[in-house]
Amino acid sequence: MLTTHLTTILTRELRALAREIRAYPDDASVWKTTPGAQNPGGTLALHLAGNIQHYIGAVLGGSAYKRDRPAEFSRRGLSRDQLVAEVEQAIAAVERTLPAVQQQTLAADFPEAVGGKIIRTDEFLLHIATHLGWHLGQLDYHRRMVTGDAGKIGAIAVTELGTARPAAA
């Protein structure tokens, strides 16, 4: 059950991330820096896509993805289409991996130490979801500051949750 809900939440957030990237008016604006914000939107997108492709796709799912975390923070100049392609690969990693994760795997330690710590898999997957939400909010504010557009992109819509249904009248 947890993997079903995590798949829904993570793919929802990643689709919102792709919408945020597309909402920038041009490729250059996604890389603009702002006072007090260390990472532009493009950096946040690369970091989130790399994080999920590594921990979920490669570590849990056995994909061949090789993470280059320093490059997530140093690469610049990718187009919005290239960034969205990275996000789409992260979505594919989630959709391919999480439905196959068994309960005993969730209750076991995550197969890789994170930050020098051993963490149970279910708790670490919840951490990944909140990490994604945290940075998605940062990216939303970056886009608004850079563009001056306060328009919403429909992030974190409860209507996209797997158990959402019309309320009784």
Beta strands, then each sheet from edge to edge (+ up, - down):
end
